[in-house]
Amino acid sequence: NGHGEVVKLLLKTEKVDADVKNGNGITPLHQAASYGHGEVVKLLLKTGKQRA
């Protein structure tokens, strides 16, 4: 479970940086895709901010 509803709520606040990278340069999009969380991938792509 990628917790799509939680991600949706967080993205709506506009206080979440969907492009943030961890210490290894991994973005939320990379992480969601690598774990097969398709719903979260779609939500992140809808933000239009992902540069993966």
VOPAGU-2260 file (C-alpha; in pm, 1 decimal, decimal comma):
REM VOPAGU-2260
SITE   aa  ch    i         X         Y         Z
SITE  ASN   A    0       0,0       0,0       0,0
SITE  GLY   A    1     147,3     328,9    -112,0
SITE  HIS   A    2    -102,2     521,7     103,7
SITE  GLY   A    3    -245,5     707,3    -194,9
SITE  GLU   A    4    -509,9     890,1       7,8
SITE  VAL   A    5    -247,1    1024,0     247,6
SITE  VAL   A    6     -25,6    1132,5     -42,5
SITE  LYS   A    7    -323,5    1303,7    -205,2
SITE  LEU   A    8    -397,9    1497,7     113,7
SITE  LEU   A    9     -34,8    1599,6     159,3
SITE  LEU   A   10      -4,2    1718,6    -200,1
SITE  LYS   A   11    -320,8    1927,7    -161,3
SITE  THR   A   12    -161,0    2125,6     121,3
SITE  GLU   A   13     100,8    2256,1    -125,1
SITE  LYS   A   14     345,4    2253,6     165,2
SITE  VAL   A   15     507,5    1932,1      47,2
SITE  ASP   A   16     802,4    1941,8    -192,0
SITE  ALA   A   17     724,7    1660,2    -436,5
SITE  ASP   A   18    1070,9    1705,1    -590,9
SITE  VAL   A   19    1274,0    1669,8    -272,2
SITE  LYS   A   20    1568,1    1428,8    -295,5
SITE  ASN   A   21    1709,1    1216,9     -17,8
SITE  GLY   A   22    2082,8    1182,5      47,6
SITE  ASN   A   23    2111,7     939,3    -243,1
SITE  GLY   A   24    1932,6    1165,7    -491,6
SITE  ILE   A   25    1612,2     960,5    -482,8
SITE  THR   A   26    1282,0    1145,3    -529,4
SITE  PRO   A   27     938,2    1038,0    -407,8
SITE  LEU   A   28     858,9     939,8    -767,9
SITE  HIS   A   29    1161,4     709,4    -785,1
SITE  GLN   A   30    1067,1     556,0    -451,8
SITE  ALA   A   31     701,5     500,9    -542,0
SITE  ALA   A   32     792,2     348,7    -878,5
SITE  SER   A   33    1055,4     117,9    -732,3
SITE  TYR   A   34     801,3     -21,2    -484,2
SITE  GLY   A   35     527,1     -57,9    -746,5
SITE  HIS   A   36     293,5     202,8    -597,6
SITE  GLY   A   37     121,6     299,2    -922,7
SITE  GLU   A   38    -145,2     516,4    -761,9
SITE  VAL   A   39     120,2     727,9    -588,8
SITE  VAL   A   40     323,5     750,7    -911,3
SITE  LYS   A   41      16,3     888,6   -1090,4
SITE  LEU   A   42     -50,0    1139,7    -812,7
SITE  LEU   A   43     309,6    1262,4    -816,9
SITE  LEU   A   44     312,9    1292,3   -1194,6
SITE  LYS   A   45      -7,3    1499,2   -1180,1
SITE  THR   A   46     179,6    1764,0    -980,8
SITE  GLY   A   47     383,1    1839,3   -1291,6
SITE  LYS   A   48     687,4    1894,6   -1073,9
SITE  GLN   A   49     863,9    1561,6   -1108,4
SITE  ARG   A   50    1182,9    1573,4   -1310,1
SITE  ALA   A   51    1264,3    1204,1   -1291,4
